[in-house]
Amino acid sequence: MKPIKDIQLYNDLQAVEALLIEEGWCKHTTRDSEGQRCLRGAIDAVTYGTTTRSMSRWINIQSALGTHLLATWNDLPGTTFDDVLAKLRAARAALVE
C-alpha cells in the first residue's frame, strides 16, 4: 500500500462519505427534516461535531475537493449523489502517493 500524504484529511474525507451514505444526501439545506445532509452539512458534522472543532480541517477538505462554493455546487440541478461521492473519492485518491 502506498503512503498517504495527509492521514487526517484522508480520514476526514472518508468520514464525510460514510456519513452521507449512512444518513443520506440532500440539497438546499445543510440537514433536512429526515436527517439527510448536503455535502457542506456532512463536512460541518465531521469537523465541528467533535470535541476538537477545527476550521483548518474544514478548509483542508474544501481545498481537497477543489471548490470554494461547496454548497452552490452541491445544489446545482445537475449535481447527483454519485457526483458528490466521486468528488470525495477522487480527493482521497489524490492523497495516496
ABEGO torsion letter per residue (X at the ends): XBBBABAAAAAAAAAAAAAAAAAEBBBGBABBAAGBBBAAAAAAAAAAABABBBAAAAAAAAAAAGBABAAAAAABAABBAAAAAAAAAAAAAAABX
